[in-house]
Structures are given as structure tokens and as C-alpha cells.
Amino acid sequence: MIYRKLCNNKLIQSVIEAEKVITMNVSNTMSKLTRLGMQYAGAILVSATTWVSTAAYAVNDLPGGPAVNQLNLHPAATKIAEEQIWLHWFMMAICLVIFVAVFGVMFYSILKHRKSVGHKAANFHESTTVEIAWTIVPFIIVIVMALPATKLVVAQKDTTNADLTIKVTGMQWKWGYDYIRGEGEGIGFISALDSSQRAMSSNGGPKAGEVVDDYLLKVDNPLVVPVNKKIRVITTSNDVIHSFAVPAFGIHQDAIPGFVRDTWFRADKIGNYYGQCAKICGKEHSYMPIQVKVVSAEDYTAWVSAKAKEAAAKADDPSKVWTLDDILKRGGKVYAANCAACHQPNGKGAGPIKPLDGSAIVLDADHNKQILTVLNGVAGTAMPSWKALSDTDLAAVISYTKNNWSNKTGQLVQPAEILADRK
């Protein structure tokens, strides 16, 4: 009755009409916004799908490396990697059976023994049979899983009777390879990201339509090993913790400063295989790829012979006296190959990397300060030891830094000075 009287009031009726109009307008506005939002969402979805498909098909599968839309482990190139893949699926099958059994029983009990169909909960406190079952069954499952896993782990750690032993040294952000036993003993070199790919990355990556399947994985000096030979890898580091990982070989071994670890592989397929440092080791962690080139025994012997001749050519007489012009030409090449990635081509450095242009140590007339820094590195910084380079190369690059950019010192460092400081 009161409500009817109020509705007869013209003022109240006007308010009600206004509310109806406002409600209708709000409803129409929300409907328009909803349609607009759906249109934008659709456009974003289409754009995202286009971008993903474009990104996915911009490269092809890389043999020995990652594949497009890869969901499984890398194709195996060693027996150990094959066993790892088998063990992976074996464990997955056991987990799937346990999952189906546990949840199957649980949902069957929920559906068939629910209160709504008249079932009443049982009231008991213990069951010897159940206690024995849920102790013995998991124990058997653990044993079934542990036996093949233990066998594989033991095989992975068996580095005896190796045909070739290579020491791998991680450094920010390169790899040093030294062949210390077997054919090729005495060979040593530094492996870094290929300079062309580094330049490509600095310019924003591959250009539109450009296909680079091995982008950020190609190196200037790959590790070369013979096929079907047991290769022992000894890992260590000059600065921070790195990790030597090549998925196709099934190896993943940390390289820790002051410690030595080892692993092994026997590649049964010729080709190039790729990996990366698997530890976050600093700002250029993503520029520390691994490329292993597996070749035939004959090709490996030829490679060793070529490397020996190359080493002999680089082993210049340390007593030779160089002119400034000649040593600067050589120093520019050494700097571009080994130093420019961190200190920049303009010598200005970046972030924690100190500049060489205007550096007090570089400008100092006491050559020993810079020589010892380059030879031994600087602990706690990104500056590694460069003892792997020859006396002539080190003398050339130090002379180059002392006479390039604004460092017009006119100073000349001779190989004999490097030799004297090595001792």
C-alpha cells in the first residue's frame, strides 16, 4: 500500500524513469565496450599468432642443436644420451601409472561411495594389510626406478680408458680448450662466439626474412674430436662457475674455479653439435656457446697436423725485435678476435668492463703492469688470463692498446718482455 502511494507521486515516478534511462544507457555503453574489447582482443590474438608463427618458421631445425617447436630431448649422438632418453620415458611411464592408479581409486571412491547414494563412512583405525601394502609397494617402485638410474649414473662417471683428454676452461665469456693427452696433445686455443654473429646481435639480431639457423651458437674455433673415440673432458674455470653442457652428448658438467671435474662422451655420428654454458655466469652468459665438431679419424689427423703447423707459425721467435708499424697491424687482429667483445672496438668498455682508452695502466710507461694484468687476469673481475696466447700476440695487442684511440704513447712492447714476465 505504501509503495503504491509513493509510486503515485510524480517526483518518485520521475526518479524511477530517470533510473531506467540511466540503466539503459549504462547497459548500452557496457555492451559497446564489451564488443570493442573483444575486437581488440581478437586483433591482439591474431597479431600474436602471426608473430609466433613467423618467429617459429624464421629458422629451421639445426642438426646437432635445437629444433623448431622442440618438445622432447635432443636427438642422441652418444650411447649415454640414448640411455638418458630411455630412462626419461621409463620414469614418465611409471609416474603416469601411479597417477592413474591413485587418482582412479580416489575418484571411483568419491563417485561410487558418496553419501548421496546412501553410503556411510567406515569407522576403523588401523589395518595391518594396508600398512604392509603401502610400505612394500612404494619400496618396490623405488628399487625399480633406482636400478637403471644408478647404472646410468655410474656409466656417466666412468672416465677411464679415454682415447683423448681435453681440459675445458670456462672464462667470461669464452671457452679455452687444451688437448692434454692423446692425438693432438699440446694443441690449445680459445673458442668464442663468431664475430659476425656478435655484430648481428649488436644490431638487433637477424634482419627480417634472414634465416640464421645457428644464431648465437656458431663459434670461431669449434672443439674438434674424432668419431667413435672416448673423449674425457676435464672442466675448470678462471673466474666464476660455468657449466659445459652439450645435450646431444648427454653431458652437463660444472666448471668451478679452483676445482677440477670431469665427464666423458663418445660421439657415434659425424657432424656439428651445439651447447651453451648452463650457468648464469654474468651479463654475457648468452654469448657463451659450445660447438663440437665430430669428424672421421682421417679428418681428425689432418686437423691435428694443420693445427700443429698453425701453432708453429704463431710461435714466433720471442727474441725477434718488431717495428711499431708491423706489431700494430698484428695487434689490431688479436684485439678484434679476443678483446673487442668486452672492451668494445672503441676501447670504451661497458658496465663493469673498464675502458682501455685513457686507462692509467695502459698509458703507464712501466709495461710490466699491463703485461701482468693480461697474463694473469684480475681476480674478482671479468678480466681472464690470456696465457694461452703467444708471446708475440700478447706483445702485439698490448702495443696496439697503447697506441690506439687517444692512447698515442708511442710505446712498443716486445715479445721478449712477455716471455720474461711468464717466468
C-alpha positions as CSV (number, residue, x, y, z in Angstrom):
1,M,0.0,0.0,0.0
2,I,2.8,2.4,1.0
3,Y,4.7,1.5,-2.2
4,R,1.7,2.2,-4.4
5,K,1.1,5.6,-2.8
6,L,4.8,6.5,-3.4
7,C,4.6,5.5,-7.0
8,N,1.6,7.8,-7.5
9,N,3.9,10.7,-6.5
10,K,5.0,12.4,-9.7
11,L,8.5,13.1,-8.2
12,I,9.1,9.5,-7.4
13,Q,7.9,8.4,-10.9
14,S,10.3,10.9,-12.5
15,V,13.2,9.4,-10.5
16,I,12.2,5.9,-11.5
17,E,12.1,6.9,-15.1
18,A,15.5,8.6,-14.9
19,E,16.9,5.4,-13.3
20,K,15.5,3.4,-16.2
21,V,17.2,5.7,-18.7
22,I,20.5,5.6,-16.9
23,T,20.4,1.9,-16.6
24,M,19.7,1.5,-20.3
25,N,22.5,3.9,-21.2
26,V,25.0,2.1,-19.0
27,S,23.9,-1.2,-20.4
28,N,24.3,0.0,-24.0
29,T,27.7,1.6,-23.1
30,M,28.9,-1.7,-21.5
31,S,27.7,-3.7,-24.5
32,K,29.7,-1.4,-26.9
33,L,32.8,-1.6,-24.7
34,T,32.5,-5.3,-24.5
35,R,32.2,-5.6,-28.3
36,L,35.1,-3.2,-28.7
37,G,37.2,-5.1,-26.2
38,M,36.5,-8.3,-28.0
39,Q,37.5,-6.8,-31.3
40,Y,40.8,-5.5,-29.8
41,A,41.4,-8.9,-28.1
42,G,40.8,-10.6,-31.4
43,A,43.2,-8.3,-33.1
44,I,45.9,-8.9,-30.4
45,L,45.3,-12.6,-30.6
46,V,45.7,-12.6,-34.4
47,S,48.8,-10.4,-34.2
48,A,50.3,-12.7,-31.5
49,T,49.5,-15.8,-33.5
50,T,51.1,-14.2,-36.6
51,W,54.2,-13.2,-34.6
52,V,54.6,-16.6,-33.1
53,S,54.2,-18.4,-36.4
54,T,56.6,-16.0,-38.0
55,A,59.1,-16.5,-35.2
56,A,58.6,-20.2,-35.3
57,Y,59.2,-20.6,-39.0
58,A,62.0,-18.0,-39.3
59,V,64.6,-20.7,-38.6
60,N,64.9,-24.4,-39.5
61,D,65.8,-27.4,-37.3
62,L,69.5,-27.2,-36.5
63,P,71.2,-30.7,-36.8
64,G,73.0,-31.3,-33.5
65,G,71.2,-28.3,-31.9
66,P,67.8,-27.1,-31.1
67,A,64.8,-27.8,-33.3
68,V,61.8,-25.6,-34.1
69,N,59.0,-26.2,-31.6
70,Q,61.1,-28.8,-29.9
71,L,59.2,-30.6,-27.1
72,N,61.4,-33.6,-26.4
73,L,65.0,-34.1,-25.5
74,H,67.7,-33.6,-28.2
75,P,68.3,-36.5,-30.6
76,A,71.1,-38.6,-29.1
77,A,74.5,-38.7,-30.6
78,T,76.0,-40.9,-27.9
79,K,75.1,-44.2,-26.2
80,I,74.8,-42.3,-22.8
81,A,72.4,-39.8,-24.3
82,E,70.2,-42.7,-25.7
83,E,70.1,-44.3,-22.3
84,Q,69.1,-41.0,-20.7
85,I,66.2,-40.6,-23.1
86,W,65.1,-44.2,-22.4
87,L,65.3,-43.6,-18.7
88,H,63.4,-40.4,-19.0
89,W,60.4,-42.1,-20.7
90,F,60.7,-45.1,-18.3
91,M,60.3,-42.7,-15.4
92,M,57.5,-40.9,-17.1
93,A,55.6,-44.2,-17.7
94,I,55.9,-45.2,-14.0
95,C,54.7,-41.7,-12.9
96,L,51.8,-42.0,-15.3
97,V,50.8,-45.4,-14.0
98,I,51.0,-44.1,-10.3
99,F,49.0,-41.0,-11.3
100,V,46.2,-43.0,-13.0
101,A,46.1,-45.6,-10.2
102,V,45.9,-43.1,-7.3
103,F,43.5,-40.7,-8.9
104,G,41.4,-43.5,-10.4
105,V,40.9,-45.1,-7.0
106,M,40.2,-41.7,-5.5
107,F,37.6,-40.6,-8.0
108,Y,36.0,-44.0,-8.1
109,S,35.6,-43.9,-4.3
110,I,34.2,-40.3,-4.5
111,L,31.6,-41.2,-7.1
112,K,30.6,-44.7,-6.0
113,H,30.6,-44.3,-2.2
114,R,29.2,-40.8,-1.8
115,K,26.7,-40.1,0.9
116,S,24.0,-39.0,-1.6
117,V,23.6,-42.6,-2.8
118,G,23.3,-44.0,0.7
119,H,26.8,-45.0,1.6
120,K,28.1,-44.5,5.1
121,A,31.8,-43.9,6.0
122,A,33.6,-46.9,7.6
123,N,34.9,-46.4,11.1
124,F,38.3,-48.1,11.7
125,H,41.7,-47.1,13.0
126,E,44.3,-49.3,11.5
127,S,44.8,-52.2,9.0
128,T,47.9,-54.3,9.0
129,T,47.3,-55.3,5.4
130,V,47.1,-51.7,4.3
131,E,50.2,-50.7,6.3
132,I,52.2,-53.5,4.8
133,A,51.0,-52.8,1.2
134,W,51.8,-49.1,1.3
135,T,55.2,-49.8,2.6
136,I,56.2,-52.6,0.3
137,V,54.7,-51.3,-3.0
138,P,56.5,-47.9,-2.9
139,F,59.7,-49.7,-1.9
140,I,59.5,-51.9,-4.9
141,I,58.7,-48.9,-7.1
142,V,61.8,-47.0,-5.8
143,I,64.0,-50.1,-6.4
144,V,62.7,-50.5,-10.0
145,M,63.5,-46.8,-10.6
146,A,66.8,-46.7,-8.8
147,L,68.5,-49.7,-10.5
148,P,68.6,-48.3,-14.1
149,A,69.2,-44.8,-12.8
150,T,72.2,-45.9,-10.7
151,K,73.6,-47.9,-13.6
152,L,73.4,-44.9,-15.9
153,V,75.0,-42.5,-13.3
154,V,77.9,-44.9,-12.8
155,A,78.4,-45.2,-16.5
156,Q,78.4,-41.4,-16.9
157,K,81.2,-41.1,-14.3
158,D,83.4,-43.7,-15.7
159,T,86.1,-41.6,-17.4
160,T,88.8,-44.4,-17.5
161,N,90.5,-45.6,-20.7
162,A,89.9,-42.4,-22.6
163,D,91.3,-42.1,-26.1
164,L,91.6,-38.3,-25.8
165,T,91.7,-36.0,-22.8
166,I,90.7,-32.3,-23.2
167,K,90.8,-29.7,-20.5
168,V,87.9,-27.2,-20.9
169,T,88.4,-23.9,-19.1
170,G,85.4,-21.6,-18.7
171,M,86.0,-17.8,-18.7
172,Q,83.8,-14.8,-19.0
173,W,82.7,-15.3,-21.8
174,K,84.7,-17.8,-23.8
175,W,85.9,-21.4,-23.6
176,G,89.5,-22.5,-23.5
177,Y,90.4,-25.9,-24.9
178,D,93.7,-27.7,-24.2
179,Y,94.4,-31.2,-25.6
180,I,96.4,-32.7,-22.8
181,R,96.5,-36.4,-23.7
182,G,96.1,-38.5,-26.9
183,E,96.4,-37.5,-30.5
184,G,96.7,-33.7,-30.7
185,E,98.4,-33.4,-27.3
186,G,99.7,-29.8,-26.9
187,I,97.1,-28.1,-29.0
188,G,95.3,-25.3,-27.2
189,F,93.0,-22.4,-28.3
190,I,90.2,-20.1,-27.3
191,S,86.7,-20.5,-28.6
192,A,84.3,-17.6,-28.6
193,L,81.0,-16.6,-30.3
194,D,81.6,-15.9,-34.0
195,S,82.3,-12.2,-34.5
196,S,79.8,-11.9,-37.4
197,Q,77.0,-13.2,-35.1
198,R,78.1,-10.9,-32.3
199,A,77.9,-8.0,-34.7
200,M,74.5,-9.3,-35.9
201,S,73.3,-9.4,-32.2
202,S,74.6,-5.9,-31.5
203,N,72.5,-4.6,-34.5
204,G,69.2,-6.2,-33.2
205,G,69.6,-9.8,-34.5
206,P,68.9,-11.2,-37.9
207,K,67.1,-8.9,-40.4
208,A,63.5,-9.6,-41.5
209,G,63.4,-12.6,-43.7
210,E,67.0,-13.6,-43.0
211,V,67.4,-17.2,-41.8
212,V,70.2,-17.9,-39.4
213,D,69.7,-21.4,-38.0
214,D,72.8,-21.3,-35.8
215,Y,72.2,-17.8,-34.5
216,L,74.2,-17.3,-31.3
217,L,75.5,-20.8,-31.5
218,K,78.3,-20.6,-34.1
219,V,81.8,-20.1,-32.7
220,D,85.1,-19.1,-34.3
221,N,87.1,-22.1,-33.2
222,P,85.0,-25.2,-32.5
223,L,86.2,-28.1,-30.4
224,V,87.2,-30.9,-32.9
225,V,87.1,-34.6,-31.9
226,P,87.2,-37.9,-33.7
227,V,84.1,-40.1,-34.1
228,N,83.8,-43.3,-32.1
229,K,86.5,-42.3,-29.7
230,K,86.1,-41.9,-25.9
231,I,86.7,-38.2,-25.1
232,R,87.4,-37.3,-21.4
233,V,86.6,-33.7,-20.6
234,I,88.2,-32.1,-17.6
235,T,86.4,-28.8,-16.6
236,T,87.6,-25.9,-14.5
237,S,87.2,-22.1,-14.6
238,N,89.3,-19.0,-14.4
239,D,86.7,-16.7,-12.8
240,V,83.1,-17.8,-11.9
241,I,81.1,-21.0,-12.1
242,H,80.4,-22.0,-15.7
243,S,78.9,-25.3,-17.0
244,F,79.9,-27.3,-20.0
245,A,76.7,-28.8,-21.5
246,V,76.1,-30.4,-24.9
247,P,72.6,-32.0,-24.9
248,A,73.1,-34.3,-27.8
249,F,76.0,-36.0,-25.9
250,G,74.2,-36.2,-22.6
251,I,76.9,-34.2,-20.8
252,H,76.4,-31.4,-18.3
253,Q,79.4,-30.7,-16.1
254,D,80.1,-27.6,-13.9
255,A,83.4,-25.7,-14.3
256,I,84.3,-24.4,-10.9
257,P,87.2,-22.0,-10.1
258,G,89.9,-23.8,-8.1
259,F,88.3,-27.3,-8.7
260,V,88.6,-29.9,-11.4
261,R,85.6,-32.0,-12.5
262,D,85.4,-34.5,-15.4
263,T,82.9,-36.2,-17.7
264,W,83.1,-38.0,-21.0
265,F,81.4,-38.8,-24.3
266,R,81.8,-41.0,-27.3
267,A,80.1,-39.5,-30.4
268,D,78.9,-42.1,-32.8
269,K,77.8,-39.7,-35.6
270,I,79.8,-37.2,-37.6
271,G,78.5,-33.6,-37.6
272,N,78.3,-30.4,-35.6
273,Y,76.8,-30.4,-32.1
274,Y,75.9,-27.4,-30.1
275,G,75.5,-26.5,-26.4
276,Q,75.8,-23.5,-24.2
277,C,77.1,-22.5,-20.8
278,A,74.4,-23.8,-18.5
279,K,75.1,-21.5,-15.5
280,I,74.2,-17.8,-15.3
281,C,77.7,-16.6,-15.3
282,G,77.4,-12.8,-16.0
283,K,76.0,-10.2,-18.3
284,E,77.1,-12.1,-21.5
285,H,76.1,-15.5,-20.4
286,S,74.0,-15.9,-23.5
287,Y,77.1,-15.2,-25.7
288,M,79.0,-18.3,-24.5
289,P,78.0,-21.1,-26.9
290,I,79.7,-24.5,-27.4
291,Q,80.3,-26.1,-30.8
292,V,81.7,-29.6,-31.1
293,K,82.8,-30.8,-34.5
294,V,82.9,-34.6,-34.8
295,V,84.9,-35.8,-37.7
296,S,86.3,-39.0,-39.1
297,A,89.6,-40.4,-37.8
298,E,91.4,-39.4,-41.0
299,D,90.0,-35.8,-40.9
300,Y,90.9,-35.5,-37.3
301,T,94.5,-36.5,-38.0
302,A,94.6,-33.9,-40.8
303,W,93.2,-31.3,-38.5
304,V,95.8,-32.1,-35.8
305,S,98.5,-31.7,-38.4
306,A,97.2,-28.3,-39.6
307,K,96.9,-27.1,-36.0
308,A,100.5,-28.1,-35.3
309,K,101.7,-26.1,-38.3
310,E,99.5,-23.2,-37.3
311,A,100.9,-23.3,-33.8
312,A,104.4,-23.4,-35.2
313,A,103.7,-20.4,-37.4
314,K,102.4,-18.5,-34.4
315,A,105.3,-19.5,-32.2
316,D,107.4,-16.6,-33.4
317,D,110.9,-16.2,-32.1
318,P,110.4,-14.2,-28.8
319,S,113.8,-12.6,-29.4
320,K,112.7,-11.0,-32.6
321,V,112.6,-7.2,-32.5
322,W,109.5,-5.8,-34.1
323,T,108.9,-2.3,-35.6
324,L,105.9,-0.4,-34.2
325,D,104.0,-0.4,-37.5
326,D,104.3,-4.2,-38.0
327,I,103.3,-5.1,-34.5
328,L,100.3,-2.7,-34.5
329,K,98.9,-4.4,-37.6
330,R,99.1,-7.8,-35.9
331,G,97.8,-6.3,-32.6
332,G,94.7,-5.0,-34.3
333,K,93.7,-8.5,-35.4
334,V,94.4,-10.0,-32.0
335,Y,92.3,-7.3,-30.3
336,A,89.4,-7.8,-32.7
337,A,89.4,-11.6,-32.1
338,N,89.8,-11.6,-28.3
339,C,89.3,-8.2,-26.7
340,A,86.7,-6.2,-28.6
341,A,83.8,-8.2,-27.4
342,C,84.2,-6.9,-23.9
343,H,86.3,-3.7,-24.2
344,Q,84.4,-2.7,-27.4
345,P,86.1,-1.8,-30.7
346,N,86.4,1.8,-29.5
347,G,88.1,0.8,-26.2
348,K,85.5,2.4,-24.1
349,G,84.4,-0.7,-22.2
350,A,80.9,-1.2,-20.9
351,G,79.4,-1.5,-17.4
352,P,81.9,-3.3,-15.2
353,I,84.3,-3.7,-18.1
354,K,86.9,-1.0,-17.6
355,P,87.9,1.2,-20.6
356,L,91.3,0.9,-22.2
357,D,91.1,4.3,-23.9
358,G,92.7,6.6,-21.3
359,S,93.4,3.8,-18.8
360,A,96.2,4.7,-16.4
361,I,97.7,1.1,-16.7
362,V,97.7,1.3,-20.5
363,L,99.3,4.7,-20.5
364,D,101.9,3.9,-17.9
365,A,105.5,3.7,-19.1
366,D,106.0,0.6,-16.9
367,H,105.0,-2.1,-19.3
368,N,105.0,-4.8,-16.6
369,K,101.8,-3.5,-15.1
370,Q,99.7,-4.2,-18.2
371,I,101.7,-7.3,-19.1
372,L,101.0,-9.0,-15.7
373,T,97.3,-8.0,-15.9
374,V,96.9,-9.6,-19.3
375,L,98.9,-12.7,-18.4
376,N,97.3,-13.4,-15.1
377,G,93.9,-11.7,-15.3
378,V,92.3,-9.9,-12.4
379,A,90.7,-11.9,-9.7
380,G,87.0,-10.9,-8.9
381,T,86.5,-9.2,-12.2
382,A,85.6,-10.2,-15.8
383,M,89.3,-10.0,-16.9
384,P,90.5,-13.6,-17.6
385,S,94.1,-14.8,-18.0
386,W,95.3,-14.7,-21.6
387,K,98.4,-17.0,-21.2
388,A,97.0,-19.2,-24.0
389,L,98.1,-16.5,-26.5
390,S,101.6,-16.5,-27.8
391,D,104.3,-14.0,-26.6
392,T,104.1,-12.2,-29.9
393,D,100.3,-11.9,-29.9
394,L,100.3,-10.5,-26.4
395,A,103.1,-8.1,-27.2
396,A,101.2,-7.0,-30.3
397,V,97.8,-6.5,-28.6
398,I,99.4,-4.6,-25.6
399,S,101.3,-2.3,-28.1
400,Y,98.0,-1.8,-30.0
401,T,96.1,-0.6,-26.9
402,K,99.0,1.7,-26.0
403,N,98.9,3.4,-29.4
404,N,95.2,3.3,-30.5
405,W,92.3,5.7,-29.9
406,S,93.5,8.6,-27.7
407,N,96.4,6.5,-26.3
408,K,99.1,7.8,-28.6
409,T,102.0,6.8,-26.3
410,G,104.5,5.6,-29.0
411,Q,105.4,2.8,-26.6
412,L,106.4,-0.6,-28.1
413,V,106.2,-3.8,-26.2
414,Q,108.5,-6.6,-27.5
415,P,107.7,-10.4,-27.2
416,A,110.8,-10.8,-25.0
417,E,109.2,-8.7,-22.3
418,I,106.2,-11.1,-22.3
419,L,108.5,-14.1,-22.1
420,A,110.4,-12.6,-19.1
421,D,107.1,-12.0,-17.2
422,R,105.8,-15.5,-17.9
423,K,108.6,-17.0,-15.7
